[in-house]
Amino acid sequence: MVELLAEGCTDAVVARRLGVSERTVTATVRVLLDRYGARSRFQLALALAGRTW
């Protein structure tokens, strides 16, 4: 999921590719934003850039 988000995919595209609901993707993104203290997807991407997934 993180790779797809980093590519700039929307929640709808990520959901379709992973076979999950868009609501699941949106909720997961919110959890990640909270966990990393990011206020935007861009900040989240920067926070995750150094991590190996």
PDB file of N, CA, C and O in Angstrom:
ATOM      1  N   MET A   1       0.818  -1.183   0.000  1.00  0.00           N
ATOM      2  CA  MET A   1       0.000   0.000   0.000  1.00  0.00           C
ATOM      3  C   MET A   1       0.864   1.249   0.000  1.00  0.00           C
ATOM      4  O   MET A   1       0.574   2.198  -0.728  1.00  0.00           O
ATOM      5  N   VAL A   2       1.905   1.265   0.792  1.00  0.00           N
ATOM      6  CA  VAL A   2       2.751   2.447   0.895  1.00  0.00           C
ATOM      7  C   VAL A   2       3.392   2.772  -0.449  1.00  0.00           C
ATOM      8  O   VAL A   2       3.502   3.940  -0.822  1.00  0.00           O
ATOM      9  N   GLU A   3       3.813   1.749  -1.170  1.00  0.00           N
ATOM     10  CA  GLU A   3       4.418   1.975  -2.488  1.00  0.00           C
ATOM     11  C   GLU A   3       3.425   2.617  -3.445  1.00  0.00           C
ATOM     12  O   GLU A   3       3.783   3.527  -4.192  1.00  0.00           O
ATOM     13  N   LEU A   4       2.196   2.157  -3.428  1.00  0.00           N
ATOM     14  CA  LEU A   4       1.179   2.732  -4.304  1.00  0.00           C
ATOM     15  C   LEU A   4       0.887   4.172  -3.939  1.00  0.00           C
ATOM     16  O   LEU A   4       0.717   5.015  -4.820  1.00  0.00           O
ATOM     17  N   LEU A   5       0.828   4.460  -2.658  1.00  0.00           N
ATOM     18  CA  LEU A   5       0.608   5.837  -2.223  1.00  0.00           C
ATOM     19  C   LEU A   5       1.785   6.714  -2.628  1.00  0.00           C
ATOM     20  O   LEU A   5       1.600   7.860  -3.038  1.00  0.00           O
ATOM     21  N   ALA A   6       2.997   6.175  -2.512  1.00  0.00           N
ATOM     22  CA  ALA A   6       4.185   6.933  -2.895  1.00  0.00           C
ATOM     23  C   ALA A   6       4.203   7.231  -4.391  1.00  0.00           C
ATOM     24  O   ALA A   6       4.758   8.242  -4.820  1.00  0.00           O
ATOM     25  N   GLU A   7       3.602   6.360  -5.173  1.00  0.00           N
ATOM     26  CA  GLU A   7       3.503   6.578  -6.615  1.00  0.00           C
ATOM     27  C   GLU A   7       2.463   7.640  -6.945  1.00  0.00           C
ATOM     28  O   GLU A   7       2.355   8.082  -8.089  1.00  0.00           O
ATOM     29  N   GLY A   8       1.705   8.043  -5.941  1.00  0.00           N
ATOM     30  CA  GLY A   8       0.702   9.081  -6.168  1.00  0.00           C
ATOM     31  C   GLY A   8      -0.688   8.549  -6.468  1.00  0.00           C
ATOM     32  O   GLY A   8      -1.560   9.297  -6.909  1.00  0.00           O
ATOM     33  N   CYS A   9      -0.900   7.262  -6.231  1.00  0.00           N
ATOM     34  CA  CYS A   9      -2.215   6.669  -6.477  1.00  0.00           C
ATOM     35  C   CYS A   9      -3.238   7.194  -5.475  1.00  0.00           C
ATOM     36  O   CYS A   9      -2.922   7.438  -4.310  1.00  0.00           O
ATOM     37  N   THR A  10      -4.442   7.359  -5.942  1.00  0.00           N
ATOM     38  CA  THR A  10      -5.525   7.774  -5.056  1.00  0.00           C
ATOM     39  C   THR A  10      -5.963   6.587  -4.207  1.00  0.00           C
ATOM     40  O   THR A  10      -5.600   5.442  -4.475  1.00  0.00           O
ATOM     41  N   ASP A  11      -6.748   6.885  -3.180  1.00  0.00           N
ATOM     42  CA  ASP A  11      -7.279   5.809  -2.339  1.00  0.00           C
ATOM     43  C   ASP A  11      -8.079   4.820  -3.178  1.00  0.00           C
ATOM     44  O   ASP A  11      -8.000   3.612  -2.960  1.00  0.00           O
ATOM     45  N   ALA A  12      -8.838   5.323  -4.125  1.00  0.00           N
ATOM     46  CA  ALA A  12      -9.667   4.449  -4.977  1.00  0.00           C
ATOM     47  C   ALA A  12      -8.802   3.505  -5.805  1.00  0.00           C
ATOM     48  O   ALA A  12      -9.124   2.323  -5.935  1.00  0.00           O
ATOM     49  N   VAL A  13      -7.719   4.012  -6.360  1.00  0.00           N
ATOM     50  CA  VAL A  13      -6.823   3.171  -7.170  1.00  0.00           C
ATOM     51  C   VAL A  13      -6.138   2.136  -6.296  1.00  0.00           C
ATOM     52  O   VAL A  13      -6.039   0.970  -6.679  1.00  0.00           O
ATOM     53  N   VAL A  14      -5.662   2.549  -5.123  1.00  0.00           N
ATOM     54  CA  VAL A  14      -5.007   1.625  -4.200  1.00  0.00           C
ATOM     55  C   VAL A  14      -5.984   0.514  -3.815  1.00  0.00           C
ATOM     56  O   VAL A  14      -5.630  -0.665  -3.826  1.00  0.00           O
ATOM     57  N   ALA A  15      -7.204   0.894  -3.479  1.00  0.00           N
ATOM     58  CA  ALA A  15      -8.210  -0.090  -3.075  1.00  0.00           C
ATOM     59  C   ALA A  15      -8.461  -1.100  -4.187  1.00  0.00           C
ATOM     60  O   ALA A  15      -8.522  -2.305  -3.943  1.00  0.00           O
ATOM     61  N   ARG A  16      -8.605  -0.606  -5.392  1.00  0.00           N
ATOM     62  CA  ARG A  16      -8.869  -1.493  -6.536  1.00  0.00           C
ATOM     63  C   ARG A  16      -7.712  -2.467  -6.741  1.00  0.00           C
ATOM     64  O   ARG A  16      -7.931  -3.661  -6.946  1.00  0.00           O
ATOM     65  N   ARG A  17      -6.494  -1.964  -6.686  1.00  0.00           N
ATOM     66  CA  ARG A  17      -5.321  -2.820  -6.923  1.00  0.00           C
ATOM     67  C   ARG A  17      -5.125  -3.858  -5.821  1.00  0.00           C
ATOM     68  O   ARG A  17      -4.663  -4.969  -6.080  1.00  0.00           O
ATOM     69  N   LEU A  18      -5.480  -3.487  -4.591  1.00  0.00           N
ATOM     70  CA  LEU A  18      -5.287  -4.417  -3.473  1.00  0.00           C
ATOM     71  C   LEU A  18      -6.504  -5.283  -3.181  1.00  0.00           C
ATOM     72  O   LEU A  18      -6.426  -6.233  -2.402  1.00  0.00           O
ATOM     73  N   GLY A  19      -7.625  -4.953  -3.806  1.00  0.00           N
ATOM     74  CA  GLY A  19      -8.834  -5.739  -3.587  1.00  0.00           C
ATOM     75  C   GLY A  19      -9.476  -5.486  -2.235  1.00  0.00           C
ATOM     76  O   GLY A  19     -10.084  -6.382  -1.648  1.00  0.00           O
ATOM     77  N   VAL A  20      -9.339  -4.261  -1.745  1.00  0.00           N
ATOM     78  CA  VAL A  20      -9.974  -3.880  -0.480  1.00  0.00           C
ATOM     79  C   VAL A  20     -10.877  -2.680  -0.745  1.00  0.00           C
ATOM     80  O   VAL A  20     -10.888  -2.136  -1.850  1.00  0.00           O
ATOM     81  N   SER A  21     -11.628  -2.274   0.264  1.00  0.00           N
ATOM     82  CA  SER A  21     -12.515  -1.136   0.076  1.00  0.00           C
ATOM     83  C   SER A  21     -11.734   0.171   0.168  1.00  0.00           C
ATOM     84  O   SER A  21     -10.675   0.241   0.791  1.00  0.00           O
ATOM     85  N   GLU A  22     -12.279   1.192  -0.462  1.00  0.00           N
ATOM     86  CA  GLU A  22     -11.669   2.518  -0.392  1.00  0.00           C
ATOM     87  C   GLU A  22     -11.653   3.025   1.045  1.00  0.00           C
ATOM     88  O   GLU A  22     -10.716   3.707   1.458  1.00  0.00           O
ATOM     89  N   ARG A  23     -12.686   2.691   1.798  1.00  0.00           N
ATOM     90  CA  ARG A  23     -12.747   3.104   3.210  1.00  0.00           C
ATOM     91  C   ARG A  23     -11.605   2.500   4.012  1.00  0.00           C
ATOM     92  O   ARG A  23     -11.070   3.147   4.912  1.00  0.00           O
ATOM     93  N   THR A  24     -11.224   1.264   3.695  1.00  0.00           N
ATOM     94  CA  THR A  24     -10.101   0.612   4.371  1.00  0.00           C
ATOM     95  C   THR A  24      -8.806   1.369   4.100  1.00  0.00           C
ATOM     96  O   THR A  24      -8.011   1.600   5.011  1.00  0.00           O
ATOM     97  N   VAL A  25      -8.603   1.749   2.854  1.00  0.00           N
ATOM     98  CA  VAL A  25      -7.395   2.492   2.489  1.00  0.00           C
ATOM     99  C   VAL A  25      -7.382   3.842   3.199  1.00  0.00           C
ATOM    100  O   VAL A  25      -6.367   4.230   3.777  1.00  0.00           O
ATOM    101  N   THR A  26      -8.492   4.550   3.158  1.00  0.00           N
ATOM    102  CA  THR A  26      -8.583   5.867   3.787  1.00  0.00           C
ATOM    103  C   THR A  26      -8.298   5.761   5.280  1.00  0.00           C
ATOM    104  O   THR A  26      -7.563   6.580   5.833  1.00  0.00           O
ATOM    105  N   ALA A  27      -8.870   4.763   5.930  1.00  0.00           N
ATOM    106  CA  ALA A  27      -8.653   4.579   7.366  1.00  0.00           C
ATOM    107  C   ALA A  27      -7.195   4.248   7.659  1.00  0.00           C
ATOM    108  O   ALA A  27      -6.636   4.741   8.639  1.00  0.00           O
ATOM    109  N   THR A  28      -6.584   3.432   6.838  1.00  0.00           N
ATOM    110  CA  THR A  28      -5.184   3.063   7.033  1.00  0.00           C
ATOM    111  C   THR A  28      -4.277   4.275   6.863  1.00  0.00           C
ATOM    112  O   THR A  28      -3.322   4.455   7.618  1.00  0.00           O
ATOM    113  N   VAL A  29      -4.579   5.104   5.869  1.00  0.00           N
ATOM    114  CA  VAL A  29      -3.789   6.323   5.662  1.00  0.00           C
ATOM    115  C   VAL A  29      -3.908   7.228   6.879  1.00  0.00           C
ATOM    116  O   VAL A  29      -2.916   7.815   7.311  1.00  0.00           O
ATOM    117  N   ARG A  30      -5.089   7.346   7.429  1.00  0.00           N
ATOM    118  CA  ARG A  30      -5.269   8.182   8.625  1.00  0.00           C
ATOM    119  C   ARG A  30      -4.470   7.658   9.802  1.00  0.00           C
ATOM    120  O   ARG A  30      -3.875   8.439  10.544  1.00  0.00           O
ATOM    121  N   VAL A  31      -4.448   6.342   9.983  1.00  0.00           N
ATOM    122  CA  VAL A  31      -3.661   5.736  11.060  1.00  0.00           C
ATOM    123  C   VAL A  31      -2.177   6.049  10.860  1.00  0.00           C
ATOM    124  O   VAL A  31      -1.479   6.409  11.808  1.00  0.00           O
ATOM    125  N   LEU A  32      -1.699   5.911   9.619  1.00  0.00           N
ATOM    126  CA  LEU A  32      -0.297   6.196   9.338  1.00  0.00           C
ATOM    127  C   LEU A  32       0.036   7.671   9.559  1.00  0.00           C
ATOM    128  O   LEU A  32       1.093   8.002  10.096  1.00  0.00           O
ATOM    129  N   LEU A  33      -0.874   8.552   9.142  1.00  0.00           N
ATOM    130  CA  LEU A  33      -0.666   9.984   9.363  1.00  0.00           C
ATOM    131  C   LEU A  33      -0.523  10.272  10.855  1.00  0.00           C
ATOM    132  O   LEU A  33       0.373  11.008  11.268  1.00  0.00           O
ATOM    133  N   ASP A  34      -1.407   9.690  11.657  1.00  0.00           N
ATOM    134  CA  ASP A  34      -1.343   9.879  13.111  1.00  0.00           C
ATOM    135  C   ASP A  34      -0.069   9.285  13.701  1.00  0.00           C
ATOM    136  O   ASP A  34       0.595   9.913  14.527  1.00  0.00           O
ATOM    137  N   ARG A  35       0.264   8.082  13.276  1.00  0.00           N
ATOM    138  CA  ARG A  35       1.417   7.374  13.827  1.00  0.00           C
ATOM    139  C   ARG A  35       2.718   8.138  13.579  1.00  0.00           C
ATOM    140  O   ARG A  35       3.594   8.182  14.443  1.00  0.00           O
ATOM    141  N   TYR A  36       2.836   8.736  12.401  1.00  0.00           N
ATOM    142  CA  TYR A  36       4.069   9.440  12.044  1.00  0.00           C
ATOM    143  C   TYR A  36       3.982  10.948  12.274  1.00  0.00           C
ATOM    144  O   TYR A  36       4.925  11.679  11.971  1.00  0.00           O
ATOM    145  N   GLY A  37       2.865  11.407  12.803  1.00  0.00           N
ATOM    146  CA  GLY A  37       2.717  12.824  13.094  1.00  0.00           C
ATOM    147  C   GLY A  37       2.710  13.698  11.852  1.00  0.00           C
ATOM    148  O   GLY A  37       3.081  14.871  11.906  1.00  0.00           O
ATOM    149  N   ALA A  38       2.290  13.128  10.744  1.00  0.00           N
ATOM    150  CA  ALA A  38       2.261  13.868   9.482  1.00  0.00           C
ATOM    151  C   ALA A  38       0.914  14.561   9.317  1.00  0.00           C
ATOM    152  O   ALA A  38      -0.126  14.041   9.723  1.00  0.00           O
ATOM    153  N   ARG A  39       0.955  15.743   8.716  1.00  0.00           N
ATOM    154  CA  ARG A  39      -0.281  16.489   8.478  1.00  0.00           C
ATOM    155  C   ARG A  39      -0.776  16.374   7.047  1.00  0.00           C
ATOM    156  O   ARG A  39      -1.862  16.852   6.719  1.00  0.00           O
ATOM    157  N   SER A  40       0.019  15.739   6.199  1.00  0.00           N
ATOM    158  CA  SER A  40      -0.378  15.562   4.797  1.00  0.00           C
ATOM    159  C   SER A  40       0.229  14.268   4.265  1.00  0.00           C
ATOM    160  O   SER A  40       1.110  13.679   4.890  1.00  0.00           O
ATOM    161  N   ARG A  41      -0.248  13.843   3.119  1.00  0.00           N
ATOM    162  CA  ARG A  41       0.323  12.648   2.486  1.00  0.00           C
ATOM    163  C   ARG A  41       1.777  12.896   2.111  1.00  0.00           C
ATOM    164  O   ARG A  41       2.605  11.986   2.164  1.00  0.00           O
ATOM    165  N   PHE A  42       2.083  14.138   1.731  1.00  0.00           N
ATOM    166  CA  PHE A  42       3.460  14.476   1.378  1.00  0.00           C
ATOM    167  C   PHE A  42       4.375  14.305   2.587  1.00  0.00           C
ATOM    168  O   PHE A  42       5.447  13.709   2.478  1.00  0.00           O
ATOM    169  N   GLN A  43       3.959  14.822   3.726  1.00  0.00           N
ATOM    170  CA  GLN A  43       4.757  14.659   4.940  1.00  0.00           C
ATOM    171  C   GLN A  43       4.885  13.186   5.314  1.00  0.00           C
ATOM    172  O   GLN A  43       5.938  12.751   5.779  1.00  0.00           O
ATOM    173  N   LEU A  44       3.826  12.427   5.116  1.00  0.00           N
ATOM    174  CA  LEU A  44       3.877  10.991   5.392  1.00  0.00           C
ATOM    175  C   LEU A  44       4.901  10.315   4.490  1.00  0.00           C
ATOM    176  O   LEU A  44       5.679   9.476   4.945  1.00  0.00           O
ATOM    177  N   ALA A  45       4.900  10.675   3.226  1.00  0.00           N
ATOM    178  CA  ALA A  45       5.865  10.095   2.285  1.00  0.00           C
ATOM    179  C   ALA A  45       7.296  10.409   2.713  1.00  0.00           C
ATOM    180  O   ALA A  45       8.174   9.550   2.634  1.00  0.00           O
ATOM    181  N   LEU A  46       7.528  11.633   3.164  1.00  0.00           N
ATOM    182  CA  LEU A  46       8.863  11.993   3.641  1.00  0.00           C
ATOM    183  C   LEU A  46       9.243  11.173   4.871  1.00  0.00           C
ATOM    184  O   LEU A  46      10.384  10.728   5.000  1.00  0.00           O
ATOM    185  N   ALA A  47       8.287  10.976   5.770  1.00  0.00           N
ATOM    186  CA  ALA A  47       8.551  10.201   6.985  1.00  0.00           C
ATOM    187  C   ALA A  47       8.867   8.739   6.665  1.00  0.00           C
ATOM    188  O   ALA A  47       9.664   8.109   7.360  1.00  0.00           O
ATOM    189  N   LEU A  48       8.249   8.206   5.625  1.00  0.00           N
ATOM    190  CA  LEU A  48       8.433   6.801   5.266  1.00  0.00           C
ATOM    191  C   LEU A  48       9.570   6.584   4.279  1.00  0.00           C
ATOM    192  O   LEU A  48       9.959   5.441   4.036  1.00  0.00           O
ATOM    193  N   ALA A  49      10.103   7.635   3.715  1.00  0.00           N
ATOM    194  CA  ALA A  49      11.106   7.518   2.655  1.00  0.00           C
ATOM    195  C   ALA A  49      12.334   6.719   3.079  1.00  0.00           C
ATOM    196  O   ALA A  49      12.912   5.992   2.271  1.00  0.00           O
ATOM    197  N   GLY A  50      12.725   6.848   4.318  1.00  0.00           N
ATOM    198  CA  GLY A  50      13.921   6.161   4.767  1.00  0.00           C
ATOM    199  C   GLY A  50      13.689   4.729   5.211  1.00  0.00           C
ATOM    200  O   GLY A  50      14.639   4.024   5.553  1.00  0.00           O
ATOM    201  N   ARG A  51      12.463   4.301   5.210  1.00  0.00           N
ATOM    202  CA  ARG A  51      12.122   2.967   5.719  1.00  0.00           C
ATOM    203  C   ARG A  51      12.100   1.951   4.589  1.00  0.00           C
ATOM    204  O   ARG A  51      11.764   2.287   3.453  1.00  0.00           O
ATOM    205  N   THR A  52      12.457   0.710   4.898  1.00  0.00           N
ATOM    206  CA  THR A  52      12.385  -0.384   3.937  1.00  0.00           C
ATOM    207  C   THR A  52      11.118  -1.181   4.200  1.00  0.00           C
ATOM    208  O   THR A  52      10.880  -1.634   5.320  1.00  0.00           O
ATOM    209  N   TRP A  53      10.329  -1.346   3.191  1.00  0.00           N
ATOM    210  CA  TRP A  53       9.061  -2.062   3.352  1.00  0.00           C
ATOM    211  C   TRP A  53       9.082  -3.356   2.614  1.00  0.00           C
ATOM    212  O   TRP A  53       8.097  -4.095   2.637  1.00  0.00           O
TER     213      TRP A  53
END
